[in-house]
């Protein structure tokens, strides 16, 4: 399958959040978004804005760095926010139940490189880099379901 790509340049945190909210509208159960980038690149900020936009009742959205997984009931169904920074083996991922969640929940995964061979085939990958005071994000996917869903994202973000 061929790789599809988009690039976003976000001058500030508000621009990052606006794109996250636009993506959140498109997410459905069984979707996985992989958020890569160095510490401080904005992965959690992106995830937090996306999650908060899908909640019926506003709530705190902490980084799951220490809990590894945070789950939320959203308008689109259950959403898992995972931070795999402290994971070292595939066995630990199995114990979290994340692989099953890929099938029946919306999953946002920070540090997806820790998944190794467990990365879902249909995932949307977003690699965020700090560029001066802003951010640049490279989006990639192979699953054709993302083509239609992301088509209008550029105009809304």
Order of alpha helices (4+ residues) and beta strands (2+ residues): beta-alpha-beta-alpha-beta-beta-alpha-alpha-beta-beta-beta-alpha-alpha
